[in-house]
């Protein structure tokens, strides 16, 4: 009988340990109090269910002679490459431990307690979904938002970013990325504080290119990083629950973005572009088609997109498209935005009918 209590002891502890990891991750890394509370409440419920057998479990404990310790130490099964890996592994740990504990209760003749643990197991399935939904909700707005605006003052016909962004917001663009590589840190901060206020008043999202410190300092909604910038898992530690976008140029990079916890990806450059000096070669529409078919994350199509080719991009399933110089360099920005939106809407409808 002690073998059964040993099984119960190990799995009740394993389930609660996994929940403690999830609880602290939700509270300290994501800043999500409600999600953290769900983990805590389930952990307490499991402890309560185990109280009637707690003394027997303690007597059955024999950690010094657990043959599984050597197996665990000799493998890399518990490696974590990202926050997403951590969440997935601990959700599975909780679920599997609860199933084993449930069966152990049945062997002990504790059928009411087994049913309580069964209920906890089903709650853990819902909890896993909550973690996934929480991650996805941060950038779901991009899926069909239309145009994604980016600042580029040197292409703006002598207008400053405040005037250009105001016109973009007035025309209905609801996500603005601040990308100004050549300005001083002080000037960028001063501009971003004001642009943050403007976007917030318009109900728009404000994203900072590359600079995590600037994003945090001005209270931006998120940051967009490239393949050669800070690793996304480190960016997540700093950004917490804010949005993280990642530029991708290949299927392998897109799949890695999913694994490592990006909220959305940039897909491109689809065409040749001279907006950035360090841009890679065009990836073409075939990569866009791959992302539409295989990648679950929201994405923004970018790179060399103009009014004359935006229909090609929208027709292939892009619901969020970025044009830089075509918008900021337009003589009449609202008119340009409305024309682009109309082209995009018509092309998207044609793509669905095809």
N, C-alpha and C positions, 0 to 999 in steps of 0.2 A: 504493500500500500504506500510505503514511503516513496517508491518510484513515481507514483501518480502525483503525490504532493510536490515532488521535485519538479515534475513537468509543469505543474500549476504555478509554482513559485517562479520558475524561469520565465514563463510566458506572460504572467501578470506583470512582472517587473519589466519585461521587454516592451510590452504595450505601453506602459506608463512612461518609460524612458523615451520611446519614440514620440509620444505626445508632448513630452517636455521640450524636446528639440523643436518640434513644430510650433509649440506655444511661444517659445522664446524667439524663434525666427520671425513669426508673425508680429510680435510685439517690438522687438529690438531692431530688426532689419527692414521690415515693411511698415512699421508704425500702424498696424491694423488692429486696433483694440478689440473689435467685435470678433474677429477671426481668432485672435489669441484667447479670448474668453471661451470660445467654443472648445478649443483644445483643452483648456484648464478644466472646464465643466465635465468633459468626457473622461479626463484622467481621474478626477475625483469620483466619478460614478463607478469606474473600474475598481478603484481602491475600496469603495464601499461594498461592491459585490464580492470582493475577496476577503473581507474582514472575518466572516464566519470560519474560514479555513486558514487564516493567517498564521496561527500558532503551529498547525500541522505543516504548513509550507516551510516555515522557518526550521522546523526539526528535520525536514527532508532535504534542506539545502546542502549541497556538497560542491561548492564552486572549485575547490582545490583539485578535484578529480574529474572535472568536466573535460571529456576527450575532445570536445569541439573547440577548446581554446587553442590547441596546437594547429588545427585546421585553419582557423581564422587568421592566426598570426602568419601562416605560410602562404596566404593568397592575397590578391589585390581586389577581392570582390567588393570591399567596402570603400574603394576610392571614390572621390567626389570631384567632378570637373566643374560643377556649377551649382548655383542655388537651386536650379530646377532639379538637378540630380538629388540634392539633399532632401527636398520636399518629397519627391517621388519615392526615394528609398525608405524614408521614415513613415510615409503613409502605408507602404506595403508591409513594413515591419509591424506596424500596429495591427493591420488587418490579419496577417498570418498568425501573429501571436494570440490574437483574440480567438481565432478559430481553434488553435491548439488548446488554449485554456478552456474554451467551451467544451471540447471533447473530454478534457481532463475532469471537469466538473461532473460530466455524465458518468465517467468511470468511478468517481467518488460517491455517486448516488445523489449528488446535489443538483437535481433537475431544475428547480426554480432558479438557482444561481446560474446554471447553464443558459437558461432562457434570457436572463439579464445580460449575460455576456454576448449572446446572439444579437440582442438589441443594440449593444454597444458597437458590435462589428458593423451593423448596418449604418449606424451613425457615422462610423469612420469612413464609409464609402462616400457619404454625403460631404464629409469634411474634406476629403481629397478633391471633390468637385468644386468646393468653395475656394480652395487654394488655386485651382486652375482658372476658375471664373474670375477671381480677383486679379490674377496676372493678365488675363486677356482683356479685361474691361478697361485697362489703362489706355490702350490705343485702338480700341474697337471703332472709335469715332472716325478713324482714317479710312475705313473700308469703302465708303461711298461719299466721302466729303467733297470730292471734286478736285479743286486746285489747292496745292500746297505752296505757300509763298515763301520766298527766301530773299533776304536783303542783299543788295550789291550796289553800294552807293556809287562806285566808280562807273557803273553803267546806267546811272539814273538821270542822265541829262542835266546834271548840276543840281538836282533836287536832293535834299537830305533824307535820311531814312524816316524821319517823322512824317514828312509829307507823303512819301511813297507808301508807307505802311498804312497811314490814314486812308489813302485812296483804295488800297487793297481791301481793307476792312469794310469800308463803305460799299465796295462792290460785292461783298459777300464771302470773301476768303476767310476761313475760320481756323487756319493754322499758319503761323508765321515762324520761320526759322531765322535767327540772327546769325549771319555769317559775314564777318568783316575781319579778314586775316591781317590787314596792314595797319589797323588803328592801335593806339596805345591802350594799355590795360585800363587806365583811368577814363579814357574817352569811351571805351566799350562799356564800362560799368555805368557811366553817366547816361549813355543812350539806352542801355537795357533797362535801367530802372524806370525810365519814362515809357519805353515800349511795353514793358510788363504791365504798367498801368493802363495803357491804351488797349492792349489785347484783352485784359481782364474786363474792362468796361464794355468791350464788344462781344464778350462771351467766346473769345477765341483762345486757342492754345498757343503758348509761347515756348519755343524750343531753341536752345543754344547750340551752336555748332562747336564740337570738340571740347569746349572749356567747362569742365565740371565745376570748378571753383566759381566761375562767373554765373553759372546756372543757379548754384545755391545762393550766391550773394544777392542776386536780384529777384529770387523767388520764382524762377521760371518753372514751367510745367515739366520740363525734361531736357535731355541733352541728346545730340546726335553725334556718334563717334564713327571713326573709320577703322579699317582693318589694321592700320599701323598705330592706332592710338592705344590708350590704356585698355588692358583686357576687360571684357565686359563684366566678369565676375567681381573684379575690383571696383569697377565703376558702380556696380549695384551696391556694394558695401557703403559707398559714399552717398549715392543718390537715394537710397532707401526705396520708397514707394513711388518715386517720380518716374516719368517715362524715359526709357532708353531706346533710341533707334540706332541701328547699325548698318553701315553701307556694305553691300555685298555685290560681288561681281561674277559669281559662279554658283552652281547647284551645291557644291561642297560647302561653300561659305554660308549659303542660306540655311542648310541643314544644321550646321554648327551653331548658327544664330538661334535656332529653335532650341537646341540642346542646352545652350548656355544662358537662356533666359532673356533674350531681347524682347522688347514689347512690339517692335515693328522693324522692318528692314527697308533700306533703300535699294532699289533694283536698277542698276545701270553702271556706267552711262550707256543708254540704249543707242545713241548716235554720237558722232564726233562732237566734242564740246571744247570751248576755249575759255569757259567761265573760270575754271580752276587751272592752276599751272601744274599741279601734281596729279592730274587725272589719268586713269589707265585707258587702254584702248577700248573702243566701243564693244559691248557684249552682245548687242543685237537683240532682235525681238524673240529669238528662240529661247533666250534665258527668261524673258518675261513670261512666255508661255509655260515654261517649266514651273515657275513660281506659282502661277495661277492654278496649275494642276496638282502641285505636290506640297506646297508650303502653307501651313495653316495660319501663319502670322499675317496681320495687316501689312501692307507695303505701300511705298510711294515709288512710282516710276519716275526716273530722272535722267537727265543728261542729253543735251542736244535736241530737246523736244521744242517744237515751234508750232505756230498756228497751222502751218501747211502739213505737218505730220502727226498732230495730236490725235486725229481720227484713227490712225493706224494703231496707236497705243491703246486708246479706249476700246476699240473694237476687239482687242485681244483680252479684255477683262480687267483692265486697270481702272479702279474706281477712285484712285488718288494719284494725281499727276502733278509734277513740279516743272514749271518753266521759270527760268530766272530772267535772262535779258529780255525775253519777249514781253514780260510784264513790266519790270522796273524801267526798261528803256522805252516803253510805249509813250507816245505823246499824250494819248488819252487813256489812262490806265483803266478806269471803269469800263469804257467801251471795249477795250481789249479783253478784259476779264469776261465780260458778258458774251463776247464773240467766242472765246475759248470754251466757256461753259456750254454754250449752245452746240458747238461742234462736238464736244465731248459727250453730251447727252444723246445727240442723234447717232453718233457712232456706236455708243454703248447699246442703244436699242437695236441697231442693225446687227451688232454682234450676237445679241441674244436670239434674234430671229434666224440667224444663219445656221 
